[in-house]
Amino acid sequence: MREDLAAMDITAQLAVASTPLAALWLARAGSSEANEAICPDLPATRAALASVPLAALELPPPLARRVEGFGLRRIGDVLALPRASLGARLGNPFVIDLARALGEMVDPQPWFVFPERFEQGLELPAPVAAAPVLLFAARRLVAALAGWLAARNAAVRGIECLIDHGHGRTTAVPLAFSAPVYAAARIERVLKERLDVLALSAPALVLRLCVQAAEPREDRSHAMFDGAGQRHEALADLMDRLAARLGPQAVQGLACHADHRPELASRASPGQPALKAPATSLPPRPLWLVDPPEALRESHGRPQRAGPLALVAGPERIESGWWDGLDARRDYFIAVDSEHRWLWIFRDPRPPCGWFLHGWFA
């Protein structure tokens, strides 16, 4: 808790006690981290309360003056007096609070209702004219957002950073992620990229972070030795940072498209970190396609490319596209050239026929 508060630049005095009211009074009485009270049980709580100044109770002014007039300075002084006379002289609410702090009466607390939507602002100590300088203040808000996500076991795909310039002027800085994120470090890195290239129209006065919707966090199993999970997360982080600096259209992934023609079987998809495999089982496909297909020489009916090609698998007939004017009729083969590289080639059986290189396996 102390580390999280420090990350948000919040100064707090901590105390641990067996009752909520005792913990509050002990925290108010502490003046430094060295004076923090840690009371593991009820006897330790009662012993620690004896030395707490009555000023920590923040009594109403009339009651505080009356207690001071009796010469009472600490809770221990009050506990030394008969409890019945305390009620007659200082009122029953004061005696009831003492009993709650000492654990003699129940002290039910209302349930904490966690907010469904995150929105938190920070007023800057002085106007800020350069956007990159805002990152230092934004770290507090990012840390608070990460705590909100951790408590909900949630992640986000988008965050809106609002920069208030006063007089109703606001600059919106949307942050988009290729995969759901919840770690403060990843959010901060993407925000830094956006702020580094942002020119403010006027000095910033207030900074706010808003999250409209969150989704349940899906923790994937990581490989023990090869670091596959770490590589996936690093790739997503790199894509997010590049998109933040260069724009969302500059960084795109691939998404499968239902088409048998290889050159049309995938589409550019912003925000997609990787190409997902189709549900159906297909023969081997190369990752690198040649666009347009490269015409190959032919000798005695055999394809040539810096020498004869050896056909090791095939044919696989792909015939499609008659409805959109891009009719394709091809017989695909896996071939190996003289340098032992694996190629994906096809023969077009339609006149004038011919062999073509369409992809590389390795």
C-alpha positions in Angstrom: 0.0 0.0 0.0 2.8 2.4 0.9 4.5 1.7 -2.5 1.2 2.4 -4.4 0.6 5.6 -2.5 4.1 6.8 -3.3 3.6 6.0 -7.0 0.6 8.4 -6.9 2.6 11.0 -5.0 0.1 10.8 -2.1 1.3 11.3 1.5 -0.4 9.1 4.0 0.0 8.0 7.6 -0.7 4.3 8.0 -1.9 2.4 11.1 -3.1 -1.1 11.8 -5.5 -1.9 14.6 -8.2 -4.3 15.5 -11.1 -1.8 15.1 -11.6 0.8 12.3 -12.0 3.8 14.6 -8.8 2.9 16.6 -6.9 2.6 13.3 -8.1 6.1 12.3 -7.2 7.7 15.7 -3.7 6.0 15.6 -3.1 7.2 12.1 -4.0 10.7 13.0 -1.7 10.6 16.0 1.3 9.4 14.0 3.6 12.0 12.7 6.1 10.0 10.6 6.6 6.5 9.2 8.7 5.6 12.3 5.6 6.4 14.5 3.2 4.2 12.7 1.3 1.9 15.0 1.0 -1.8 14.2 -1.4 -3.5 16.6 -1.9 -7.2 15.7 -4.6 -7.8 18.3 -7.1 -6.1 20.6 -4.9 -5.9 23.7 -2.2 -4.2 21.7 -4.8 -1.8 20.2 -6.0 -0.8 23.6 -2.5 -0.3 24.9 -1.6 1.9 21.9 -4.7 4.0 22.2 -3.8 5.0 25.8 -1.0 7.4 24.5 -3.1 8.9 21.6 -3.8 12.7 22.2 -7.4 13.6 22.4 -6.8 16.0 19.5 -6.7 13.0 17.2 -10.3 12.3 17.9 -11.2 15.7 16.2 -14.0 16.3 18.7 -16.6 19.1 18.1 -15.2 22.4 19.4 -17.6 22.7 22.4 -16.8 19.1 23.5 -13.1 19.6 23.0 -13.1 22.7 25.2 -15.0 20.9 27.9 -12.5 17.9 27.8 -9.6 20.3 28.0 -11.2 22.1 30.9 -11.2 18.8 32.8 -7.4 18.5 32.3 -7.6 15.5 30.0 -5.0 15.3 27.3 -4.8 11.6 26.2 -7.2 8.7 25.7 -5.5 7.0 28.6 -6.6 9.9 30.9 -10.2 9.4 29.8 -10.1 5.6 30.3 -8.9 6.1 33.9 -12.2 7.8 34.7 -15.4 5.9 35.6 -17.3 5.2 32.3 -20.7 6.2 33.8 -19.5 9.6 34.9 -18.0 10.2 31.4 -21.4 9.7 29.9 -23.0 12.2 32.2 -20.3 14.8 31.7 -19.3 14.4 28.1 -22.4 12.7 26.5 -23.2 9.2 25.4 -21.9 9.6 21.8 -18.4 10.2 23.2 -18.6 7.1 25.3 -20.0 5.0 22.4 -17.1 6.0 20.2 -14.7 4.9 22.9 -16.4 1.6 23.2 -16.2 1.1 19.4 -12.6 2.0 19.3 -11.8 -0.5 22.2 -13.8 -3.3 20.6 -16.5 -3.3 23.2 -19.2 -2.5 20.7 -19.6 -3.5 17.1 -18.7 -0.9 14.6 -20.2 -2.0 11.2 -18.8 -0.1 8.2 -20.7 0.4 4.9 -19.6 -1.8 2.0 -17.2 -0.1 -0.4 -18.9 0.2 -3.8 -16.2 0.1 -6.5 -16.9 2.6 -9.4 -17.8 1.0 -12.7 -16.2 3.8 -14.7 -12.8 5.3 -14.1 -12.4 9.1 -14.4 -9.8 10.9 -12.4 -8.3 14.4 -12.8 -5.3 16.2 -11.5 -5.0 20.0 -11.3 -1.5 21.0 -12.3 0.5 23.1 -9.9 1.3 25.6 -12.7 0.4 25.9 -16.4 2.3 23.5 -18.6 3.1 24.7 -22.2 5.0 21.6 -23.4 3.0 18.3 -23.8 6.0 15.9 -22.9 6.2 17.6 -19.5 2.7 16.3 -18.7 4.0 12.8 -18.4 5.4 13.4 -14.9 1.9 14.4 -13.7 0.2 11.7 -15.7 2.1 9.0 -13.8 -0.1 9.5 -10.8 -3.3 9.0 -12.9 -1.8 6.0 -14.6 -0.9 4.4 -11.3 -4.5 5.0 -10.0 -5.9 3.5 -13.2 -3.7 0.4 -12.9 -5.0 0.0 -9.3 -8.6 0.3 -10.5 -8.0 -2.3 -13.1 -6.2 -4.6 -10.7 -9.1 -4.5 -8.2 -11.5 -5.3 -11.0 -9.2 -8.0 -12.6 -9.9 -6.1 -15.8 -8.0 -4.7 -18.8 -8.7 -1.9 -21.3 -8.3 -1.5 -25.0 -8.7 2.3 -25.1 -8.1 5.2 -22.7 -9.0 8.9 -23.2 -6.6 11.5 -21.9 -8.1 14.9 -21.6 -6.0 18.1 -21.3 -8.0 21.1 -20.0 -6.8 24.5 -21.1 -9.4 26.5 -19.3 -12.3 28.6 -20.8 -13.9 25.5 -22.0 -11.0 24.4 -24.2 -10.0 20.8 -24.1 -7.6 18.6 -26.0 -8.5 14.9 -26.3 -5.6 12.4 -26.6 -7.1 8.9 -27.2 -4.9 5.9 -26.5 -5.6 2.7 -28.4 -4.0 -0.7 -27.7 -3.7 -3.7 -30.0 -4.5 -6.0 -27.1 -6.1 -5.4 -23.7 -3.7 -3.8 -21.2 -3.6 -3.4 -17.5 0.0 -2.8 -16.6 0.9 0.8 -15.7 4.3 0.6 -17.5 2.7 -0.3 -20.9 0.1 2.5 -20.6 2.7 5.0 -19.6 4.9 4.1 -22.6 2.1 4.6 -25.1 1.1 7.9 -23.4 4.7 9.1 -23.6 4.8 8.5 -27.4 1.6 10.5 -27.9 2.7 13.4 -25.7 6.1 13.5 -27.4 4.5 14.4 -30.7 1.6 16.5 -29.4 1.7 20.3 -29.8 -0.6 22.1 -27.2 -2.8 24.9 -28.5 -2.6 26.5 -25.0 -1.0 25.8 -21.7 -2.5 22.8 -19.8 -4.2 23.4 -16.5 -5.8 20.1 -15.6 -5.1 16.5 -16.8 -7.7 13.8 -16.7 -7.8 10.1 -17.6 -11.1 8.4 -18.5 -12.1 4.8 -19.2 -15.5 4.2 -20.6 -15.4 0.4 -20.6 -13.2 -2.4 -19.3 -13.2 -6.1 -20.0 -12.3 -9.2 -17.9 -8.5 -9.8 -18.0 -7.5 -13.0 -19.8 -4.2 -14.2 -18.3 -2.6 -16.6 -20.8 -0.2 -19.4 -19.8 3.4 -18.5 -20.5 6.0 -21.0 -21.8 8.5 -21.9 -19.2 11.7 -21.8 -21.2 11.2 -20.1 -24.6 9.5 -16.9 -23.4 6.7 -17.0 -26.0 4.4 -15.0 -23.8 7.0 -12.3 -23.1 7.7 -12.0 -26.9 3.9 -11.7 -27.6 3.6 -9.0 -25.0 6.7 -7.2 -26.3 5.4 -7.2 -29.8 2.0 -5.8 -28.8 3.8 -3.1 -26.8 6.0 -2.2 -29.8 2.9 -2.0 -32.1 1.1 0.3 -29.6 4.1 2.6 -29.3 4.6 2.8 -33.1 0.9 3.5 -33.6 0.9 6.2 -31.0 3.9 7.9 -32.6 3.2 7.4 -36.3 -0.6 7.1 -36.3 -3.0 4.1 -36.2 -2.9 3.6 -40.0 0.9 3.3 -40.1 0.9 0.1 -38.1 -1.4 -2.8 -39.2 -1.7 -6.5 -38.6 -3.3 -9.2 -40.6 -6.7 -10.8 -40.3 -7.9 -13.9 -42.1 -10.4 -13.5 -44.9 -12.6 -16.3 -46.3 -11.1 -16.6 -49.8 -9.2 -19.5 -51.4 -7.0 -17.3 -53.4 -3.8 -16.8 -51.4 -3.4 -13.1 -52.2 -6.9 -12.4 -51.0 -6.9 -14.7 -47.9 -5.8 -12.0 -45.5 -6.6 -8.3 -45.0 -4.9 -5.5 -43.3 -6.5 -5.0 -39.9 -5.5 -2.1 -37.6 -4.9 -3.1 -34.0 -4.5 -6.8 -34.7 -1.2 -8.1 -33.3 -1.0 -11.3 -35.3 -2.6 -13.4 -38.0 -5.0 -15.9 -36.5 -5.1 -19.3 -38.1 -8.3 -20.2 -40.0 -10.7 -22.7 -38.5 -10.3 -25.1 -41.5 -7.3 -27.3 -42.1 -5.2 -26.3 -45.1 -2.1 -27.6 -46.8 1.2 -25.8 -46.0 1.2 -22.1 -46.8 4.2 -19.8 -47.2 4.4 -16.7 -45.0 6.0 -14.6 -47.8 3.9 -14.1 -51.0 5.4 -12.6 -54.1 3.2 -9.8 -55.5 2.7 -10.1 -58.4 3.6 -13.7 -59.0 6.9 -14.0 -60.8 6.9 -15.8 -64.2 9.3 -18.7 -64.4 11.1 -20.2 -67.4 10.1 -23.6 -68.5 12.3 -26.3 -70.1 10.8 -29.6 -71.3 7.7 -28.9 -69.2 9.7 -28.3 -65.9 9.9 -25.0 -64.2 13.3 -23.3 -64.0 14.7 -20.6 -61.7 18.5 -20.4 -61.6 18.4 -24.0 -62.6 15.7 -26.7 -62.5 13.2 -26.8 -59.6 12.4 -30.1 -58.0 8.7 -30.6 -57.3 8.3 -32.3 -53.8 4.5 -31.9 -53.2 1.4 -31.2 -55.2 -0.6 -30.5 -57.1 -3.2 -28.6 -55.1 -5.9 -27.1 -57.3 -7.2 -23.6 -56.4 -10.0 -22.5 -58.6 -12.1 -19.4 -57.5 -13.1 -15.9 -58.2 -15.3 -16.3 -61.2 -17.9 -13.9 -59.6 -15.6 -10.8 -59.1 -13.6 -10.8 -62.4 -10.4 -12.0 -60.8 -10.9 -15.6 -61.9 -8.0 -17.9 -60.8 -7.4 -21.5 -61.8 -4.0 -22.8 -60.6 -2.2 -26.0 -59.7 0.1 -25.3 -56.8 3.3 -27.2 -56.0 6.0 -27.1 -53.3 9.4 -26.9 -55.0 13.1 -26.8 -54.0 15.7 -24.9 -55.9 19.4 -25.5 -56.4 20.2 -23.6 -53.2 17.8 -25.8 -51.2 15.2 -23.0 -50.7 11.6 -24.0 -50.5 9.2 -22.3 -53.0 5.5 -22.2 -53.6 4.8 -22.3 -57.3 1.8 -22.8 -59.5 1.0 -23.7 -63.1 -1.8 -21.9 -64.9 -3.5 -24.5 -67.1 -5.2 -21.8 -69.2 -3.6 -20.6 -72.4 -1.0 -19.4 -72.7 -0.2 -21.5 -69.6 3.1 -21.1 -67.7 4.7 -21.5 -64.3 4.8 -18.8 -61.7 6.5 -18.3 -58.3 4.0 -17.2 -55.7 5.7 -17.6 -52.3 8.7 -18.5 -50.2 8.7 -21.0 -47.3 12.4 -20.4 -46.3 
